[in-house]
Amino acid sequence: MIFAENLSKQFDDILAVDHIHLNVGAGKVLVLLGPNGAGKTTTVRMLTSVLRPTTGTARVAGYDVVREASHVRASVGVLTEHHGLYGRMNAREYLRFYGSLYNLSDKLIADRTSELLTTFGLAFAASKRLGEYSKGMRQKLALVRAMLHDPPVLLLDEPTSAMDPESAKTVRDAIKNLKASHRTILLCTHNLAEAEQLADQIAIIRLGKIIYQGETTRLKRELLGSPVYEARFSGNLNGYSPNLPDGVKILTRGEKSLQFMVEDPETTNPLLMSDMVNAGLQIVSFHEMTRSLEQAYLEAISRDREEIHA
Ligand SMILES: Nc1ncnc2c1ncn2[C@@H]1O[C@H](COP(=O)(O)OP(=O)(O)OP(=O)(O)O)[C@@H](O)[C@H]1O
């Protein structure tokens, strides 16, 4: 549904996007992460036929972004950082205008408008002029606009950046619903907790290049090493030293706790726990330590920076 090969964009002396590859299927969310100026918005603009790529090809919803630009525009819902709302219109007028550009019937526009304004908590402001909307309200309305024609592909650039926590959750729930109904979504965000919740795949872009791409768990493992488990005991360890199976190492040792890095938890965690029980220790808990996407992301950026400076 979103496919890009060797996609690049050169602006004068800046290679804003540098030969990237993307492949996102129906019902999947790709989250594009990266520092300011990394090339995320430029990527979205190429994928929505707003900018012409310098090299490479991209197909969105089956259409070529250069040769079939009007089909691409009809098939995507886009939320950009500049919403371009008309301040003198109210929400209903604005959505009627947009719906007519997509050739939707008056009835369909009215039905979708009511449904979406209600979902995003904007029904109370349907007749208010957009010039009087708050920043978060404008962002929600821009999202409603992106979803109005029920497109198969959505490209959302920082959809929750201006929103209060409850509104942001509404948007995340809406994205999960879109995903469940087989829409393809590319999401740019700086909110790593949000990325972690929504992503099927993460791509980290820096200086125009994708430096890591893959499923979140795999990225964490690749960047932060094997998973870490912690065992807590009811009494002191009293010099207990476990027989460590292959692929397990002790990371930290507390008075009543041990932390292990474990390559193959399925095989070795049961052995570790039997060893503890056989040594007479009473296990209070044995659990995997949470490692955030933020840790993995920061590691990826710092490794890439070091590689470039090396
Ligand atoms: N129209 C343009 N003309 C010249 N340079 C541009 C243009 N648009 C973007 N750039 C440059 O391309 C690079 C990538 O910008 P882009 O807006 O894609 O980054 P981004 O990852 O979306 O950043 P942010 O997280 O700050 O939104 C930056 O160096 C930017 O200055």
Ligand as a Chemical Component Dictionary entry (heavy atoms), coordinates in Angstrom:
data_LIG
# 
_chem_comp.id                   LIG 
_chem_comp.type                 NON-POLYMER 
_chem_comp.pdbx_formal_charge   0 
_chem_comp.three_letter_code    LIG 
# 
loop_
_chem_comp_atom.comp_id 
_chem_comp_atom.atom_id 
_chem_comp_atom.alt_atom_id 
_chem_comp_atom.type_symbol 
_chem_comp_atom.charge 
_chem_comp_atom.model_Cartn_x 
_chem_comp_atom.model_Cartn_y 
_chem_comp_atom.model_Cartn_z 
_chem_comp_atom.pdbx_ordinal 
LIG N1  N1  N 0 11.307 23.368 0.534  1  
LIG C1  C1  C 0 12.538 23.190 1.028  2  
LIG N2  N2  N 0 13.604 23.804 0.496  3  
LIG C2  C2  C 0 14.856 23.621 0.960  4  
LIG N3  N3  N 0 15.144 22.789 1.996  5  
LIG C3  C3  C 0 14.119 22.135 2.573  6  
LIG C4  C4  C 0 12.774 22.306 2.122  7  
LIG N4  N4  N 0 11.969 21.506 2.886  8  
LIG C5  C5  C 0 12.781 20.898 3.775  9  
LIG N5  N5  N 0 14.060 21.269 3.584  10 
LIG C6  C6  C 0 15.240 20.765 4.323  11 
LIG O1  O1  O 0 15.218 19.351 4.215  12 
LIG C7  C7  C 0 15.631 18.750 5.444  13 
LIG C8  C8  C 0 14.539 17.820 5.933  14 
LIG O2  O2  O 0 13.420 18.580 6.365  15 
LIG P1  P1  P 0 12.059 17.912 6.844  16 
LIG O3  O3  O 0 11.054 19.020 7.000  17 
LIG O4  O4  O 0 11.712 16.815 5.912  18 
LIG O5  O5  O 0 12.476 17.323 8.263  19 
LIG P2  P2  P 0 11.588 16.630 9.397  20 
LIG O6  O6  O 0 12.232 15.324 9.700  21 
LIG O7  O7  O 0 10.168 16.607 9.008  22 
LIG O8  O8  O 0 11.818 17.630 10.625 23 
LIG P3  P3  P 0 10.873 18.006 11.887 24 
LIG O9  O9  O 0 10.948 16.859 12.842 25 
LIG O10 O10 O 0 11.556 19.226 12.428 26 
LIG O11 O11 O 0 9.494  18.287 11.361 27 
LIG C9  C9  C 0 15.959 19.897 6.390  28 
LIG O12 O12 O 0 17.342 20.130 6.308  29 
LIG C10 C10 C 0 15.183 21.067 5.798  30 
LIG O13 O13 O 0 15.821 22.283 6.098  31 
# 
loop_
_chem_comp_bond.comp_id 
_chem_comp_bond.atom_id_1 
_chem_comp_bond.atom_id_2 
_chem_comp_bond.value_order 
_chem_comp_bond.pdbx_ordinal 
LIG N1  C1  SING 1  
LIG C1  N2  SING 2  
LIG C1  C4  DOUB 3  
LIG N2  C2  DOUB 4  
LIG C2  N3  SING 5  
LIG N3  C3  DOUB 6  
LIG C3  C4  SING 7  
LIG C3  N5  SING 8  
LIG C4  N4  SING 9  
LIG N4  C5  DOUB 10 
LIG C5  N5  SING 11 
LIG N5  C6  SING 12 
LIG C6  O1  SING 13 
LIG C6  C10 SING 14 
LIG O1  C7  SING 15 
LIG C7  C8  SING 16 
LIG C7  C9  SING 17 
LIG C8  O2  SING 18 
LIG O2  P1  SING 19 
LIG P1  O3  DOUB 20 
LIG P1  O4  SING 21 
LIG P1  O5  SING 22 
LIG O5  P2  SING 23 
LIG P2  O6  DOUB 24 
LIG P2  O7  SING 25 
LIG P2  O8  SING 26 
LIG O8  P3  SING 27 
LIG P3  O9  DOUB 28 
LIG P3  O10 SING 29 
LIG P3  O11 SING 30 
LIG C9  O12 SING 31 
LIG C9  C10 SING 32 
LIG C10 O13 SING 33 
# 
